[in-house]
Amino acid sequence: MRAKLRHIPYYGSLALLAYMPFHIFLSQWLSTFTGGLEAWKIGKDILTIGLLLLSVGLVLADKKLRQNRVYLTLLGLTIAYGVIHGAMYVLNKDTTFDIARLASAYNNRLLWYALIAMASVMLVGAKKGQLQTALKLVIAVSTLVCVLGLLQWFLPKDILTHVGYGVERGVRASFFINEEVRFPRVMSTIRDPNSLGAFLLVPIFMLVQLWTDKQQRRKMLVGGLLLLHGLILLLTFSRAAWGGAIIGLGGLFFMSHREKILPTAKRYWSLLVGAIVVICFVGYSLRDTQFVRSVVFRIDDKNAANSLDSDAYHVYFIQEGLDSVAKKPLGYGPGTAGIVSIQNKNGSFLTENYYLQLAHEVGIVGLLIFATAWGYVVKQLVKRRSVMGIALVASAGAYAIMALVMHLWVNEAVAAQWWLLAGLIVGSSKNKATESVKIG
């Protein structure tokens, strides 16, 4: 019986990887038949907590496994992160218990995913093919998300209203740049276009790694999938995701070819400078075109001259966030900022910045605990130079920048994908984590 229990966290991790990208779509659609939308929403969190408690209990009950320093360190940081959320609610109570509980779950589940996945590999032993199975699953799921996103681009823009989407049910059915129907944005089964863009970065970086692998036999397939993912990333019109892709690909290239970069840059520095000058000149010459103003700068020409555009709003929210944190560096309590704060009767505070959101909710100390945990996981990934590990490190660099302009980790699909995969890799032994991973 106990041997069977030890396999549940691993299969649970794969199930979460497969389900989370479709959670919103399925919960909105199925609840139109069954009712109980809230039950569908919290079901995934109940499953996650159950897997967490089971996996922690099994690891701590095993004399050998509970000596794993990496796991114990991450467990300690997770406990500290949870404690500070509870403490900030008790000390402040600027929200109701339901809102504080929901916000705490959103913030803490990142580390829960990592612990579950790490424990799942430890409990069953690192076996050949585990990482390959996870990689194939992630790419298969993201490919389906991309196909649905491509269909969404061609189908009527209100089609998701027929499966339960709507502002009154908590999810918008369509997105447009500056609300212009001429400029639709794809979000597929993910909550919004920005989150879809963030979600696609991990599989894109993995596909790049696979495509450049000399041992990869099915380059046509991998290349086709990479083009599909890149197209959907483009159709999100998410500037944050586009920038993240550039940063991540740069990091990926540096980690894979850092020995050749400096000599090449020294040899062709004049060409590089010339290319940068040309790009800047072309961009400057196109700055006043309607496409660039709408898509790149998000300027709505229908607004009054004194109205704030998208970038101005980001700056405004950052200034407000910094001021609020400076006034109360210990935090205002979970649920007082971010997406969940919309439900707060005392007022919402959308910081549009994940770091400021955490600092506002659980203070500078809470933000430092999260940053330490994230940095610790990334450090462990660097030590295990697998295809997936390098892709996750590259995406971590992209996410670190993207979190400055969006509530990045609130989205369940983005959070589950990165942290579950990270846990699977960190939980593997160093030798197994470096195994060759292929498609087909």
Summary of the structure (lengths in Angstrom):
residues: 440
radius of gyration: 22.1
end to end distance: 34.4
largest distance: 69.2
contacts: 1471
relative contact order: 0.15
helix: 75%
strand: 1%
